[in-house]
Amino acid sequence: MDIAKSQDFQCDQPILGRKGMIFFLVLMDMFIPFSTDMYLPALPAMSDHFNAPAFILNLTLSLFFLFYAIGILLWGPLSDRYGRKRVLLSGVMLYVVGSLICCVTGSVAVMIAARIVQGLGTGAIASVAMAIVKDSYSGERRERVLALVQAVSGLAPMIAPISGAAVLHAFGWRANFIVLALVGCICLILTFLYKETLPPEERNAGGIFASFHHLFMVCKNKSLLLPLLIFSFMMLPFMGYISISSYIYEDFFGLTATLYSIFFACNALISLLGPIFYIRVFLQRSKRRFAFITLTMGLLSGIAVLFFGRIAPLVFFLCYMFFSFAVTANRPFASNLLLDQQSGDTGSVSALINFVYAIFGFIGMMFASSGTVEHLVTRTGASVAIVTALQLIFWIILLRSKLPCRGIK
C-alpha cells in the first residue's frame, strides 16, 4: 500500500502534503546514521590530525550518543507540553550550530563539546519524530509507516560512509561536518513548513516539572518497560560494532578507508532489507514467532562471528550481516508494540523508548572501544551471542508471564 496516497493519513499537512510528510519523517530518522556513520572513515585521520589516541576520538561518537539519550529524555516530555514544532525547531538549530563548530575547531576538546551539542539537538529530533508518527497514524497504518520510514532511512548507513570517504579523500575530514550542517538546514526548512500535529487541547497542562511527572508515570508502566528492555538490549552489540567498525576493517584487516566504507555500506544494505522483510512477510502473521526467529538468527550470527570472523573481512561481513538484518527487522515491530502499551503522553513514551535504546547503544560503544585491536572481532562475536541469548530467555519469560502486553497477548 502507498502510504503517501492513503486516505488513512490522519493529520492535515497543507504545505508538506502526504509525500512531503513521509520525506520529513525519513529525513529525521536519518539523523543518527548520518551523524555517526558519515565521519567513521575519517576517525583514523582525525586521530592523526589531533595527535590523539583512538579512544579519545571515539569520545566524539560515544558522548554524542550519551547526550543524544539525555536530550531525548529532556525534549520528549516538553513536546507533550509545548508542541512538537517548538521542540523540533530548537533541536535542529542546536544541531546546525554543533555541526558548524565541528567544521572549524582546532581542538579535540572543542570537537567533543560540539558533538555533545549535536547530540542534544538530535535527541529532540528523534523523540519528536516518533511522536509525530503516533500523532498522525494508528493501528496497522502506523506499523506500515514505521516500516516504510525505517526501510528508506536505512539508505543513510549505506550513503553516509561511502560519501564520507569520498568527501574525506577530496576535501578532508572537516567537509563531512559541513555536509551535516547542510542536512540540518534542510530539516530546519521542512520544520518551518510542518504543521503542528499536537493541538493545544491535547497538550499536557502545567509547567516543565509537570511534564517530567508524566514521564515518571510512563516509566511505571511495566507492560511498556519489560519489552522495551528486551528489544533495546540488542543495541549493545549493534552500536558497539558501529563505533569500532573502521578499526576492525582498517586496522585489524588492513583495508583502506574506501574498502571499509564499501563493506559498511553493504552491511547497511542488508539492514535495509529487514523492515521490508517484516512488512512483506510477517506484518499480519504471528509476532511472537517473528521475534523468536529473528533473535535466534542473531544468536547464530554471533556464534559464527566468534568462531570464524577473524579469517577474512568477507567472512566477518557474511557472519555479522545476519545480526544486522535481525536488528532492523525487529525495529518496526518493536516500535509499534511499545507505542501500543500507553495511551496519551506520546512525547514521554517516545522519549523513554529512544532514551533506553540510546543508553544501551552508548554502553555498547564504550565496551566495544575499550579493547585492543587484535581482540575486536572476538569481542564483537561474543557480545552478539551473549546479548541475543539473554533476549531469547527474557522474551520467553515475557510470553509466559501474566503481564499484559497488547499486540502479543
ZARORO-522801 format. One line per field, with one value per residue (C-alpha): y, z, x; residue number from 1. Coordinates in pm, 1 decimal. Each point is the difference from the previous one (the first is absolute). Example, Ala and Ser with C-alpha at 12.3 -4.5 7.8 and 13.67 -1.06 7.14 Angstrom:
! residues 2
Y: -450.0,344.0
Z: 780.0,-66.0
X: 1230.0,137.0
num: 1,2
//
This chain:
! residues 409
Y: 0.0,350.9,176.8,340.6,-46.8,-171.1,165.9,-131.2,283.2,164.3,339.7,282.7,142.1,273.4,91.0,-323.4,-223.6,-376.5,-75.5,297.1,-125.2,-343.7,163.7,215.2,-305.7,-188.5,290.8,24.6,-375.3,40.3,242.3,-264.5,-207.2,316.3,142.9,-320.1,-178.3,281.4,82.0,-357.2,-42.0,322.6,-107.0,-130.9,319.8,218.2,-190.7,87.3,363.5,63.6,-221.6,-178.7,-374.1,-186.3,-24.6,383.0,39.3,-267.6,235.0,212.7,-298.1,-143.5,336.9,109.7,-306.3,54.9,359.5,-104.6,-228.6,278.9,235.0,-250.0,-17.9,380.7,87.3,-274.9,109.2,365.3,-80.3,-128.6,337.0,253.3,-184.6,-188.5,294.4,222.3,-285.6,-108.8,352.2,27.0,-338.9,54.5,341.2,-156.1,-268.7,251.9,207.8,-311.0,-109.8,340.7,-1.3,-344.8,145.5,270.5,-122.4,-70.2,-166.1,-355.1,117.3,254.0,-268.9,-226.0,288.5,84.4,-361.0,14.6,299.8,-197.9,-289.7,217.3,135.9,-345.8,-111.1,251.2,-112.8,-370.6,32.8,233.0,-211.5,-309.4,213.2,151.3,-350.1,-90.0,337.3,-62.7,-374.6,-290.1,-380.0,-185.5,327.2,117.3,-330.4,38.0,358.6,-99.4,-279.1,226.8,281.8,-235.3,-186.2,315.7,162.1,-319.9,152.3,244.3,-257.1,-98.7,353.9,151.9,-196.3,-8.2,372.0,66.5,-184.8,189.0,336.4,-93.7,-84.3,313.9,270.2,-135.9,-108.3,346.9,-3.5,-288.7,233.6,263.4,-262.6,-76.6,371.6,13.7,-301.6,182.4,310.4,-207.3,-144.1,352.3,117.1,-301.7,66.7,350.8,-152.8,-269.5,58.3,-85.2,-347.4,40.9,247.2,224.4,-178.3,-332.3,136.0,-67.4,278.8,148.8,108.3,-178.6,-203.3,-122.6,-120.1,-211.5,-138.0,-149.0,-160.0,-151.2,-147.3,-152.3,-163.1,-187.2,-178.6,-355.3,-109.2,259.3,-29.5,-375.2,-39.5,327.1,-141.9,-323.1,165.6,286.3,-250.8,-77.8,350.1,-98.8,-202.0,184.7,347.5,-151.6,-136.1,336.7,176.4,-237.9,-112.6,225.9,-143.4,-357.0,45.3,252.4,-91.7,-369.6,-111.3,273.3,137.7,355.7,252.2,-39.7,-381.4,31.8,234.6,-253.0,-281.8,229.9,103.6,-363.6,-76.6,298.7,-141.6,-323.1,207.8,181.7,-331.2,-76.0,235.0,-92.9,-369.3,67.8,203.2,-246.6,-328.6,39.8,308.5,-206.8,-318.1,-110.2,272.0,-238.2,-239.6,287.7,126.2,-353.7,-57.2,328.0,-34.9,-354.4,133.3,256.6,-267.5,-219.3,305.2,82.5,-357.0,4.6,328.4,-137.7,-312.7,106.9,382.3,38.6,-199.6,285.4,325.0,-165.8,-287.3,247.6,192.0,-313.6,-117.8,335.9,101.5,-234.7,183.8,335.7,-138.8,-125.8,336.6,206.0,-258.7,25.1,378.8,82.9,-286.4,104.3,371.4,-61.7,-252.1,246.8,294.9,-214.2,-55.5,358.5,227.9,369.6,161.0,-88.6,227.7,-156.9,-352.4,84.8,157.2,-305.7,-241.7,194.3,76.2,-364.4,-97.5,276.5,-84.6,-362.8,120.9,226.4,-283.1,-223.5,263.1,46.3,-375.0,-66.7,275.0,-101.8,-303.1,-41.6,-27.7,-369.5,-93.7,219.4,-274.1,-252.2,252.2,92.0,-360.8,-75.8,307.3,-80.3,-363.3,82.1,284.7,-186.4,-309.2,216.3,163.8,-338.9,-103.6,319.3,-8.9,-348.3,119.6,294.4,-223.1,-242.7,268.3,143.8,352.7,147.1,105.8,128.0,-141.0,-331.3,-116.7
Z: 0.0,-84.5,333.8,-156.4,-201.4,271.4,117.8,345.0,53.0,307.4,16.1,-249.4,-131.8,-245.1,-101.1,37.4,-120.2,44.9,-195.6,153.3,346.3,-74.9,-129.8,314.6,225.0,-201.7,22.6,376.9,31.6,-196.2,243.0,221.5,-279.4,-179.2,321.8,99.4,-325.6,-231.5,176.2,103.9,-289.2,118.2,362.5,-56.5,-194.0,272.2,260.5,-190.2,-50.4,367.2,109.7,229.5,66.7,-151.0,327.7,30.2,-353.1,75.7,266.5,-286.7,-79.7,342.4,171.7,-296.7,64.1,376.7,-33.0,-279.1,260.3,259.0,-258.8,-79.2,365.3,29.1,-323.9,-20.4,300.6,-103.4,-339.5,180.0,175.2,-261.5,-325.7,-243.7,-220.0,266.3,133.5,-349.0,-99.4,313.5,-59.3,-366.5,72.7,266.8,-247.0,-268.9,248.9,127.3,-357.1,-90.2,309.9,-100.5,-340.0,135.7,331.2,45.1,338.6,68.2,324.5,-190.3,-258.3,275.9,148.7,-341.2,-50.9,336.4,-128.2,-315.1,216.6,206.4,-319.9,-150.2,315.3,-71.2,-361.9,88.8,280.3,-197.4,-318.2,167.2,176.7,-333.3,-141.2,286.1,-29.5,-367.2,-40.9,193.5,-7.2,-299.7,-190.5,262.1,-21.9,-376.2,29.9,259.0,-227.5,-306.6,176.3,158.6,-326.9,-205.4,273.6,-11.2,-309.6,227.4,142.0,-361.1,-129.6,303.1,18.5,-378.2,-40.3,315.5,-145.4,-330.4,176.7,219.5,-305.7,-193.3,266.8,333.0,313.0,84.7,-310.0,146.2,268.6,-259.4,-165.8,335.2,51.8,-343.4,87.2,317.0,-201.5,-228.3,306.4,141.5,-315.3,9.6,367.8,-84.7,-265.6,235.2,161.0,370.3,59.0,372.3,39.9,311.2,154.8,3.8,164.4,361.1,241.5,248.5,-24.2,-66.2,321.8,-77.2,-339.5,165.7,245.1,-302.6,-104.3,347.1,-25.7,-338.5,154.4,243.3,-284.3,24.2,-320.0,-180.3,200.1,-21.0,-380.6,-38.5,197.8,-199.6,-341.1,93.7,135.5,-362.6,-34.6,216.4,-268.4,-292.6,91.3,138.4,-345.0,-163.4,231.9,-76.1,-354.7,-158.7,232.7,-78.2,-376.0,-21.5,293.1,62.5,-362.0,-157.6,-250.6,-133.8,110.7,-337.0,26.2,358.0,-108.3,-265.2,256.6,238.0,-274.5,-95.6,362.0,-3.5,-313.0,187.4,286.7,-240.7,-102.3,359.3,18.7,-357.2,91.1,305.4,-185.4,-291.0,187.6,366.7,35.9,33.6,139.2,350.3,158.4,276.9,-253.3,-194.0,304.3,85.1,-356.4,-21.1,345.5,-82.9,-324.2,201.4,238.4,-284.6,-162.3,317.6,34.5,-363.6,49.9,318.6,-169.3,-362.6,-11.8,24.2,-318.1,-249.3,-33.5,-235.6,244.7,283.4,-209.6,-98.6,360.2,147.1,-262.7,140.5,330.9,-179.2,-188.1,324.8,176.3,-272.0,-70.8,365.5,6.8,-152.7,189.4,330.6,-50.8,-73.1,284.7,248.7,-117.0,47.7,370.1,103.9,-79.4,-2.3,106.3,-342.9,29.6,332.1,-139.1,-306.6,224.3,225.5,-293.5,-176.3,326.2,101.6,-350.9,3.9,347.8,-97.3,-319.1,199.4,236.8,-301.0,-154.6,318.8,48.9,-362.3,-16.2,326.6,-144.6,-209.0,-380.8,-9.8,209.0,-169.8,-215.5,283.9,235.3,-266.1,-55.1,370.4,78.3,-277.3,114.0,370.3,-52.1,-240.1,224.3,292.5,-217.4,-96.2,364.3,107.9,-303.5,101.5,360.1,-118.7,-213.4,287.9,263.6,101.7,-90.9,-259.2,-323.5,-276.1,-343.3,107.4,273.3
X: 0.0,125.7,-5.3,39.0,-321.7,-198.4,-317.6,87.6,245.3,-145.3,168.8,-39.9,327.7,-100.4,356.9,196.3,-283.0,3.2,314.7,178.6,-92.3,146.1,319.9,17.3,-32.7,263.2,244.8,-43.1,56.7,324.6,162.2,156.8,161.8,115.1,144.8,181.0,84.2,107.1,324.8,87.6,249.8,168.4,56.1,355.7,87.0,-153.6,200.5,318.7,-106.7,-71.7,290.2,-242.5,-43.9,-293.3,-192.6,-0.7,-138.0,-257.4,-137.3,-133.5,-220.0,-82.8,-65.6,-209.9,-212.2,-13.1,-122.5,-232.4,-158.9,-11.1,-149.9,-272.8,-100.3,-5.6,-177.0,-264.3,-213.9,40.0,-152.6,-311.8,-27.3,113.5,-65.4,219.8,97.6,160.7,209.7,100.9,109.3,214.0,160.7,81.5,154.9,222.6,103.6,98.7,202.0,181.4,79.5,146.1,222.3,131.2,92.8,230.3,142.4,368.4,-40.0,-106.6,-166.1,-211.0,-79.7,-132.2,-203.3,-147.7,-98.3,-177.9,-198.1,-82.6,-114.2,-234.9,-154.7,-37.4,-180.7,-275.1,-26.0,-23.3,-254.9,-225.8,19.0,-146.8,-262.2,-106.8,-51.0,-233.0,-177.3,-68.1,-60.1,-150.4,-25.0,135.3,42.8,246.7,187.7,27.5,121.1,261.6,125.5,0.3,184.3,252.5,58.9,58.7,208.8,206.9,158.2,183.7,246.5,75.2,40.9,172.1,330.0,52.3,-71.5,202.2,299.6,-38.4,-25.6,297.0,210.4,-99.8,-29.3,121.4,-186.8,-139.8,-218.8,-201.5,-131.8,-88.1,-219.6,-165.3,-68.6,-167.3,-217.3,-100.3,-93.1,-225.5,-174.6,-37.1,-180.0,-234.3,-69.9,-121.2,-228.6,-132.1,-341.3,-18.8,-150.8,-72.5,-289.3,-2.3,-297.8,191.3,314.5,91.6,-82.2,244.0,360.0,327.0,-6.7,-351.5,128.9,268.0,-255.6,-179.5,328.8,35.0,-351.1,82.7,310.6,-226.7,-179.9,141.8,-175.8,210.6,320.9,67.3,-30.3,192.7,291.7,-11.3,16.7,234.4,255.6,85.9,147.9,298.6,182.2,-160.0,127.0,318.2,75.5,-70.6,244.7,288.6,-83.3,264.0,266.0,-110.9,23.2,285.5,226.2,-75.7,-52.9,219.8,-252.3,-10.4,-263.4,-175.2,-18.2,-120.8,-278.7,-109.1,-21.2,-186.9,-242.3,-63.7,-83.0,-236.5,-167.0,-66.5,-141.5,-230.3,-157.8,-109.5,-303.6,-97.8,4.4,-213.0,-262.2,-20.5,11.9,-90.8,-220.9,-318.0,156.2,100.9,215.7,100.4,153.1,157.7,190.3,115.8,128.0,193.1,154.6,111.3,150.2,195.0,128.0,127.1,160.3,191.7,124.4,117.7,191.0,157.3,137.3,59.0,2.1,379.1,67.7,-52.8,-200.8,-250.2,-55.7,-52.4,-252.5,-192.5,-19.3,-101.7,-257.4,-266.8,9.8,-36.4,-300.1,-157.1,42.4,-167.8,-271.3,-102.9,-2.3,-345.0,-164.9,158.2,-76.6,-367.1,-32.1,149.4,-211.8,-311.4,70.4,-84.6,-292.9,90.6,330.8,137.7,302.2,96.8,-48.3,210.2,263.7,20.2,23.9,274.8,181.6,29.1,111.8,260.5,132.7,52.0,166.7,232.4,95.0,65.4,228.5,199.6,39.0,96.6,263.5,168.3,180.6,312.6,-13.8,95.5,-306.3,-262.6,-151.4,-13.3,-162.3,-254.5,-105.5,-15.1,-210.8,-250.5,-33.7,-38.8,-247.5,-228.3,2.3,-114.4,-265.5,-140.6,-20.5,-177.9,-232.6,-116.8,-42.8,-212.5,-223.1,-57.3,-55.6,-335.3,111.2,-240.4,166.8,-229.3,85.5,151.5,-241.0
num: 1,2,3,4,5,6,7,8,9,10,11,12,13,14,15,16,17,18,19,20,21,22,23,24,25,26,27,28,29,30,31,32,33,34,35,36,37,38,39,40,41,42,43,44,45,46,47,48,49,50,51,52,53,54,55,56,57,58,59,60,61,62,63,64,65,66,67,68,69,70,71,72,73,74,75,76,77,78,79,80,81,82,83,84,85,86,87,88,89,90,91,92,93,94,95,96,97,98,99,100,101,102,103,104,105,106,107,108,109,110,111,112,113,114,115,116,117,118,119,120,121,122,123,124,125,126,127,128,129,130,131,132,133,134,135,136,137,138,139,140,141,142,143,144,145,146,147,148,149,150,151,152,153,154,155,156,157,158,159,160,161,162,163,164,165,166,167,168,169,170,171,172,173,174,175,176,177,178,179,180,181,182,183,184,185,186,187,188,189,190,191,192,193,194,195,196,197,198,199,200,201,202,203,204,205,206,207,208,209,210,211,212,213,214,215,216,217,218,219,220,221,222,223,224,225,226,227,228,229,230,231,232,233,234,235,236,237,238,239,240,241,242,243,244,245,246,247,248,249,250,251,252,253,254,255,256,257,258,259,260,261,262,263,264,265,266,267,268,269,270,271,272,273,274,275,276,277,278,279,280,281,282,283,284,285,286,287,288,289,290,291,292,293,294,295,296,297,298,299,300,301,302,303,304,305,306,307,308,309,310,311,312,313,314,315,316,317,318,319,320,321,322,323,324,325,326,327,328,329,330,331,332,333,334,335,336,337,338,339,340,341,342,343,344,345,346,347,348,349,350,351,352,353,354,355,356,357,358,359,360,361,362,363,364,365,366,367,368,369,370,371,372,373,374,375,376,377,378,379,380,381,382,383,384,385,386,387,388,389,390,391,392,393,394,395,396,397,398,399,400,401,402,403,404,405,406,407,408,409
//
